Amino acid sequence: MTPNKITCIIDDDTVYVSLIKKLIKLKKLSNNILVFKNGKEAIDFFINTNSLPDLILLDLNMPIMNGWEFLDAFIPLRKESPKMLNLYVVSSSIDPVDSKKAKSIECVRDYISKPISLESFEQIFSVA
C-alpha cells in the first residue's frame, strides 16, 4: 500500500486502535489514518465528506452502531463510489456464524479474528 492511501479503523477498543496505528506508522503503510469509535461516526463522516477511504478495518461489537449495522448503511454508499476499497472485518468474535456472514457480504474482503497477527496485518496492506 502506498503511504498516501487513507486507512480507516472503526473500533471502540482504544488499546487495539493504538496498537494498529503504531504498526501502520512503524511499517510506513499509511500516512492518513481515520479512527471512529462506532459505525455511526464513520458513516456520518463518509456522508458529510462524500469520500471513502481505501482500506477499512471494521470491528463488529461496538456501541451506538455495530459493525453489522455499519455494513447495512455502508453498502449503498459503496455502490455509489467508483473507488476500489478493501474492507476487512476484524473482530474478537470466534463464532463461525459471524465469519461466514461477514464473508458472504460482497464488500467484505475477509474476516480476521483478534488479536490480529503481524502476518495477517501485513497481508491486508499488501493487497490494499
DARALIN-V212577 format. One record per residue. N is the residue number from 1. NEAR is the number of other C-alpha atoms within 10 Angstrom. D_LAST is the distance of its C-alpha to the last C-alpha in Angstrom with 1 decimal. Layout:
<<N;NEAR;D_LAST> <N;NEAR;D_LAST>>
//
This chain:
<<1;17;5.5> <2;12;8.7> <3;14;10.9> <4;12;11.9> <5;16;8.9> <6;18;10.3> <7;26;9.6> <8;20;12.1> <9;24;14.1> <10;26;16.8> <11;25;19.3> <12;19;22.9> <13;12;23.1> <14;10;23.6> <15;10;23.6> <16;15;20.2> <17;18;18.8> <18;11;20.5> <19;10;19.3> <20;16;15.6> <21;20;16.2> <22;12;18.1> <23;16;15.6> <24;19;12.8> <25;14;15.7> <26;10;17.2> <27;11;14.2> <28;12;13.6> <29;22;9.9> <30;20;10.6> <31;15;14.1> <32;14;13.9> <33;18;14.0> <34;15;15.7> <35;18;17.6> <36;17;19.7> <37;20;22.4> <38;23;22.4> <39;28;21.0> <40;19;23.8> <41;15;22.9> <42;21;19.3> <43;19;20.7> <44;11;23.5> <45;15;21.2> <46;15;19.0> <47;12;22.3> <48;9;24.1> <49;9;21.6> <50;10;20.7> <51;13;17.1> <52;23;13.8> <53;19;10.9> <54;17;7.3> <55;23;6.6> <56;23;9.8> <57;21;11.5> <58;27;14.7> <59;28;18.0> <60;24;20.7> <61;18;23.9> <62;17;24.5> <63;13;27.6> <64;11;28.2> <65;19;25.3> <66;20;23.6> <67;24;20.3> <68;19;22.0> <69;13;23.7> <70;20;20.6> <71;23;19.0> <72;11;22.3> <73;15;22.2> <74;19;18.6> <75;14;18.7> <76;10;21.2> <77;16;19.2> <78;16;16.0> <79;10;18.4> <80;8;19.8> <81;12;16.6> <82;8;15.5> <83;12;12.1> <84;11;9.0> <85;16;7.7> <86;19;6.2> <87;22;9.2> <88;20;10.5> <89;25;14.2> <90;23;15.3> <91;22;19.0> <92;14;22.2> <93;15;23.6> <94;11;24.4> <95;10;26.0> <96;9;25.0> <97;10;25.7> <98;16;22.9> <99;18;20.4> <100;12;21.8> <101;12;22.0> <102;21;18.4> <103;16;17.2> <104;12;19.6> <105;13;18.0> <106;9;16.2> <107;17;13.4> <108;19;12.7> <109;17;10.2> <110;17;12.2> <111;20;14.9> <112;22;15.1> <113;16;18.5> <114;14;19.4> <115;10;20.0> <116;14;16.5> <117;11;16.9> <118;10;15.5> <119;8;14.5> <120;12;12.5> <121;14;11.0> <122;15;10.0> <123;11;8.7> <124;19;6.3> <125;16;5.0> <126;11;5.7> <127;10;3.8> <128;17;0.0>>
//
